[in-house]
């Protein structure tokens, strides 16, 4: 069996993780990150789309001797460890919106004044592009990569309760339920993510950082490894610019994983708006013996512009895929709480059969493939039964969370039916569950915006292309009526 992961094609590097796991939802991620950062000796590197110094980093009521608030926690880290250097790198276009909120500006100044902390903004991107990757690397020994920023609205636990006292703004306002994912790895794979973080830092600041010389850190006790060891690949997106060539490893990895599927493609994504992903899925759905496709999405994109850009494109692509699905193997669902409140899906994950996993910052939208900077990690079980069993268990655990049932119910129903769509339909019910996506009625303007990818350009060049050369329905995808 040939490894799907191929450096210089769909990933940058492959390295051994002494341990690797997937962390579900931000409470466990923040706790694990907090635990690892407390043990840092030399280096903490935080690369993010957004930071908010006011958030609580961890569970409500924690009592571990360190400050709860992110801003104070970072200052506490360096004050207690004289050799520790903390570096934070954030996308520059989110800077004003973020750092003028509350007392964030005060924390930014305190961080910048501290000789052991460097807080910088990254403006090296095309117009309308962003730096979207989310990395935390500690001593080149423990690294996190996923979809969770250390900012507002991200914290929730797996209960996704309708009323959750810990899920509030710093002023105490209740926030919506939020589902998210991150990965954690140790060993050589963590150093690879450290090397990527240093490259990003140099590109943004011009400063070359040395590799970290520190003893390896213990694995966080609260996180059960999914695999130990595992071969973990790092895949990237980087836009084409005048002084840099494009990197499209993530796009190629998505297409290769879809092409390799035999029975089931399971994905969670904030958006479903990528023409290339949809086209690859259409090809597989047309095959008489192709895989089922199950996608978990939020009811609507978060923000003011995103629903117009992403929700309209999703509506057009879903209707197109239904024309390419003669065998009824495509389903897209939204999770809801016990009271029927939408749970916002911010996770970015794909599991193919019981073989392939990728998790990171990239979504099923055009900009994640060619306009923004992204970072995903991936692994290929290649028939290794223990790892294959872990991937099956992870997939069934995620679906059980969404369906409000036990993982073994998903496992048993799938084994009996041989269809994940049939499994979901048999376990769906009132209260905490999954609800099928329903295509909204789009106005002519909304359909035109979606069809021409006006708000989700397919890379930096397309922003300035004539409309006749762009659009969702180039290639094999049929335009819905």
Number of C-alpha atoms within 10 A of each C-alpha: 5 7 10 19 24 16 14 12 16 24 27 19 18 21 17 20 24 21 22 29 21 21 22 21 24 28 23 21 27 21 18 22 22 19 17 23 23 19 15 26 22 19 24 28 23 21 29 24 26 24 24 22 25 22 20 27 25 22 18 12 8 13 9 8 6 14 17 20 16 21 23 17 19 21 18 14 22 23 13 10 15 11 12 17 19 23 17 18 25 24 24 17 17 15 16 10 9 17 18 12 12 13 13 17 16 14 19 18 11 14 21 14 12 14 10 19 19 16 16 19 19 21 17 16 20 16 10 15 21 24 28 22 28 27 31 26 30 30 27 29 29 32 26 28 26 29 32 29 26 24 19 19 17 25 30 24 21 17 16 24 20 19 12 15 12 18 27 19 15 13 8 10 10 16 19 21 25 23 27 28 24 28 24 29 31 27 20 19 29 29 24 23 27 26 18 18 22 19 16 20 22 13 14 18 15 10 12 12 12 8 13 17 12 14 12 15 18 11 20 17 10 10 16 14 19 22 20 16 16 22 20 27 25 27 30 29 28 23 25 19 14 7 6 9 10 15 23 24 26 30 23 20 22 18 18 16 23 22 16 16 20 15 16 20 23 19 22 28 22 26 30 27 27 25 25 24 19 23 23 18 24 22 17 22 24 18 13 10 11 18 24 24 23 20 19 28 26 26 23 20 20 15 8 8 11 15 16 17 21 25 24 26 29 25 21 24 27 21 16 20 22 18 15 22 19 13 14 13 20 21 18 20 20 22 26 26 21 16 12 15 17 22 24 23 24 25 29 26 28 23 24 25 21 26 23 23 21 26 27 29 30 31 24 25 24 26 25 31 28 25 30 24 25 30 27 28 29 23 22 23 21 15 12 11 12 11 22 19 16 18 22 16 18 19 22 21 20 16 24 21 20 26 25 22 16 13 18 13 15 24 19 13 17 18 12 11 12 12 17 25 19 15 20 23 14 13 17 18 13 15 14 24 23 28 22 15 17 13 14 11 10 14 10 9 9 16 17 15 19 26 21 20 26 17 18 24 25 23 21 20 14 17 18 8 11 9 13 7 9 17 20 24 20 15 10 14 21 19 15 14 6
